[in-house]
Amino acid sequence: MNKQKSALVLIDLQKESNFGLIQMDDVISNAKHLIDACRREGIPVIYTRQINRSDQAGLSRNEPLNEDGTPHYYASHTENIEIFDAIAPEEGDIVIDKYRWSAFYETSLDLMLKSLGVENLIIGGVVTDGCLMTSVFDAYFRDYHVHLVKDICTSSNEGSHMAAMMIMANWVYNLEVYETTELIKRLHNEAYHHWTCGRPDSLPFTPETMRETFEQLKPGKEVL
C-alpha cells in the first residue's frame, strides 16, 4: 500500500445512540488506535457526519420523526451529530457532512480524495448495513482500492452486521478486510494478515449457515 496515496475515512462515528449499536465501545477504541497510527504515518483522516435537519429540509422520504416533528436520528439541533470525544477531529482533519447514507452522495468527499491523490481508501464505521456499506460500494464504483477494517464497524444487530460484511466481501472485487491490529502492522511495513476477495460470491450463505460462513471472513495467510 502506498501510504502517500492513502486516506482513512471514518463513517458516522457520532454520538447518536438511538440505534442501540452493539459493541460500540470496542469500535471507538479500535478507531482511536487506527487514527493515531494513520496520523503518525501522515495519512489524512476524514470523518463523515450524518445530518438530519431539524426543520425537515432535505430529509429522506419517511425518515423517522419524533412527535414534535424533529428527526429521530442525527437531528441537527442535538449533540448526537457530533463525533465521539475520544476520537474527535483535530486541526487539519477533514469533516464531511452528508444528508444521505452514502458518504459520496452529493458531498465533497470524492473531490477531497482526488485532490489528495488518494487511491487506497481505508474505511470503517457505522452502520454496517447502511451508511458504511453504501459508502463502500460507492468507493468501489469510483475505482478506489477499498481496505475495510472490520472491527471498527458495527450495526444494531449481529445478523445485519454479518450479512452486510459478507455482501461486501462477495461483490467488492478489490476488497481487502483487516482487523485494526493487522492494518496497523501493514502501515508499519510489518508482516500482516488480511482477507481478500478470491472470486465473486466467494462467501455464499443461507440463514442457517450465516454464522459459519461469517467465520471464514478472517485474516488469511501472512503477507510480507
N, C-alpha and C positions, 0 to 999 in steps of 0.2 A: 504494500500500500504506500503510495506516495503521499506523505503527510502534508506536503506543501499544496496538494490538490485535494485536501480532505476537509470536512466540516462536521461538527456534531450538531444534530438537530433534535431537540427535546420537545416532544409533542404534549402540550397542555398539562404540565406538571403544576397544576394550580390548586388552590385551597378548597375548591368546590368539593363538598362532602356528601351531597345528596345521592350520589350513585352508590355509595357503600362499596367502594373499590377494595378488593381483597389484597392483603399483604402490602399495603401502601408504604408502610414504614421501611420495608426492605427495598422497595423501589426507590425511595428517596435516598436511602443510604448508598445504594449501588450507584445511583445517578451522581451523587456527590463525588464518589471515588473517580468516576469516569470524567466528570467535569474537571476535577483537579488535574488528572493525567493529561487531558487534552490541552488545558491551559499551559502546563509545563512544556508541552511539545509545540506550542504555538499554533494549535489547531483552533480555528474560530468556533465559538459556542453560540448557537442560535436557539432561542426559545420561541415557541408559539403560545398564544393565548386564545382560547375560545371566548368570544364575547357575544352576549345576547343583550341588545339594548333594552333598557327598562321601559322605553316608550313603544316597544314592539317594532320599531322601524327595522326592516331588513331581516326579520325573524324567518326561519324556515317554516313552511306550512305545518300547521298543527303542533308547533313547538309547545311543550307543556307549560302551562301558566299557573300561577298562584291565584287565589281568589281575588286579589286586588289587581289582577291583570299583568303583573310583572312576571318575567320568565322564572321558571322554577330552577333552571340550571344556568350557571355562568351569568347571572344578572349583573349588568354593568354598574349598578349602584351599590354593589356589595363587595366585601373583601374577597369573596370567592373567586374572583377573576385574577387575583394576584398569585404570582409564583411562590411556592413554599419558601419560607425564610431561609431554611438550611441550604438551599441551592439558588438563592436569589441572584439575578443577573448582576454583573459587575460592569464598571465603566468599560466601554469598548465592545461589550456583547451586543448582539442584535436581538430585538424582540419584535416578532411579527404577530399582529393582531388579525384574527380571522373571524368570519361570520358564517362559515360552513365547515363541515367536518374536515375536508382535506386541507392541509397546510398550503397547498399550491393553488387552490381555487380562488381566483380574483384577489391574490395577495402579491406582495413583492418578493416572496421567497425565492422564486426561480431567478429573478433579476439579481438578487443579492448573491446567490450561489455562483451564478455565471460571472459576476463582476469580481468574485474572489478566485475564479479559476477552479472551482470545485468539480471534481469528477467522482470522488468517493464520498458517499453520504453515510455517516454513522448515525443511526436513528433508533429511538426508543421513546416510550411514553404511553399515554393513555388516551382513550380507552382502546384496548387491543382490537376489538371487533368493530370499532367506529372510526374515530379520528386517526388513530395510528395506522390501521390497515388501509384506509383510503389514501392516506399520505404516502405510504409505501408504494402502492400501485401507481400513483401519480408520479412519484420519483422515478420509478422504473420506466414509465411511458416517456419520460423526459431524458432517458438514457443515462441516468446516474447509476453508478455501481452501488448497490444497497448492502450495507453492513448493519444487520439488525441485532440489537443487544436484547436478548430475550428476558433477562432478569431485571430490566427497567421498564417492563411492560406489564400491564395487568388490566383486569376487567372487573365487572360486578359479580361474575360467577365463573367458576373454573371451566365449565363446559364451553362457554362462548370464547373464553381466552384460548383454550386448546384448539377449538375449531378454527379460529382466526389465524393462529400461528401456523397451523397445517395448511390452510388455504394459501397463505402467502408462500410457504415453503414449496407447495406444489406448482405454483404458477408464476412466481417471480424468478425467472430462469437464472439471473445472475446473483441471486440472493446468497449471502453468507450470514450464518447465525452464530452468535457468540454468547458466552457468559461474560459478565463485566471483567472478571479477572483475566480471562483469556484475551480479550481485546486489548486490555492494558499491556499484557505481555507483548502482543504484536506491535503496539506503539513503541515499546521499549526495545524492539528488534530482538526479542527472545523467542524461543520455541513456544508455540501455542497450539491449541486445539479449536476447531470450529466445525460447523456443519455446512455443507454446500448442496445445492440442488443438482442431483445427478441426471435427472431426466424429468419431463413433465409428469405430474401426478405420481410422484415417487412415494408419497405417503397416503395412499388411498385408505379411507376409513369408513366404518359404519358406526351407528350409535353404540353397538356392542363392543366394537374394537377401538373406540376413540382413545381411551386411556393407554392401551397397549401400544397403539401406533404413535401417540404423542411421545412416549418414552424413547422412540427412535430419533426424535429431534434433539439429539445430544451432540456435543462436540465430538468429532471423529478423530482420525489419527493425527499424530503430531505433525505440525508443519514448522519448518525451519525458516 
